[in-house]
Amino acid sequence: MFTQVYKGYKNQLWASVLKFGYWFIVLWGGLLFLWHRDLLPDPFAIPVFSLLILHMAYVKGFLGSLLNSRVFTYLGDISYSVYMVHMPLILTLFVVLLLKGEVPVPSKEVNFVQNWVGAFIFWAIVIAIASATYRFIEQPARNKLRIL
């Protein structure tokens, strides 16, 4: 199945359909609806995410220019560093809370503002650390590997 999607990508079969911006909303909306209702097993979401990625490759207009902006391009450049940094940071935060005697347990009352502020601070720290590891570790390693 994935080889068919890839062959369609190579032959530009999907370009005529996926170039319209509404597919982004349709695919995401469908995923969220189906997940919310527990109607979509996770393995079936993989082809939908493949179509989302293909859609982003073909999309033009506002969404295309937004996704090709410097901010999103930079986030794409540091994405591997973000991937490598986020989990050790989560574990470090968890251990620090345990050492302080604060066991993080789910609460019955959810404070959405506090959760969003915490998530924003967490991701700002992750992006800052990932930017540093990208600049001082990943880029020099790539340059050395090119020489080999």
Salt bridges, closest charged atoms under 4 A:
GLU102 OE2 - LYS100 NZ 3.82
GLU138 OE2 - ARG142 NH2 2.69
